[in-house]
Amino acid sequence: MVRIGTVVMGASDVRRAAAFWTAALGHMEREPATDDWVVLVPADGQGVGLSLGLSESPVQEVPRVHLDLYTEEQDAEVERLLTLGAARVDWQLYPQDPDFVVLADTEGNRFCVIDTTHG
């Protein structure tokens, strides 16, 4: 049996991305970040980590893999993430009455904020 330990994302500035994601998720560095790698883990030790590796690859406009962040307070969380440096994405693929908002982190990596009360 295997389980997901971390999700890995590319970043052109690993330290900047680490600062965003530690604040966004409440994670902490497992070991001190380097310029090319960091593993962020949940502060309480429970859940999936996020690893950030140095990458010069361009960001995919419609990524094949992305993070979904679940919340019961979507509007407040979107505003908090924007304050931390996230950006709104002009997403052309929204369905009618979406339960998600597409944002990008400080590196341009897309992620969704899902309203778990939406039904």
N, C-alpha and C positions, 0 to 999 in steps of 0.2 A: 504494500500500500504506500502511496506517495501523497504528499499534500503540497500546496503552494506555500513556499516560504517567503519569497519576495516577488514583486513585479519589477521589472527593470525598464527604465526609460532613459533615453539619450538626452544629453544636455551639452550645450556649448560652453556653459559656465556652471560647473558642478556645484560650487559653493553657493552661488546665487539661487540655483534651483533647490538646494538643500535647505536654505533659509526659508524659502517659500513653503516647501512641503512640510518642514517641521512645524511651522506656525499653522499651516492649514489643517494638518492632521493630528497635531499633538504628539508627533513621533519624536524620537531622539536619535542621535548618531550612535550606532553600535560601537564604532571606533571613530577617532577623529577623521574628518574628511580630508582627502587629498585633492589636488587639482583635477584628477581624472576619475575618482571613484568615491562613493560613500554608500553605506547601507543604513537606511533609516528604519527603526523598529518602533512598534508601539510602546509608549512609556510604561504602560501597565503590563507589558509582556504578552498580551493577548492579541492575536490577529496577524494579518499579513504585513510584511515589511515592504518598503519601497527602496529599490536600489537605483542610483543615478550614475551613469557612466558617461565619460566624455565622448561626444559624438559631433561630427561636423556634417552629418547627413541632414538633408533638408527635412523639415517637418512635413508630414503628410496632411493634406487638406482634409481628407476623409480617412482617418487612421484605421488600420485593420484591427488594432488593439488600443484600448483606452481605459481609463479609470472611470467607474461610476461611483460617485459619493452619495450615500443615502442620508436623508434628513427629513424630519417632520417640519422643519422651519426653513423651507427653500429660499424665500425672499431674504431672510436675515442672513443665511449662509452665503448666498450669492453676493450680497453686499459686503460681508466680511472678507470673502475671498478676493473681491475686487480691491478692497482696501489693502490687502496684502500684496497686490501686484498682478493678480489675474486680469485677463481682458475678456470682454464679451466677444464671441465669434458670430459673424454674420452667417448663420447656418441656414442653408436653403432647403434642407431636408426635414424640417420639422413637420410632424403629422398634425392633423387638427387636434386641438386640445392636448398638447404635449404635457407629459409629467416630468420633463427634463429641460434643463438649460445648459447650453454648450458654452464652456469657457475655455480659455487657454492659460497655461501657467506662464511663468516669466520666460520660459524657453520656447513658447509657442505650442507646446504639447497640448492637444485637446483633451478635455475631460468633461463629464456630465455631472450636474447636481440634480439628483432625482428626488422628487417630492413623494415620500412614501405614504402620504395621506391622500394622494390623488385617487386611489382606487385601483 
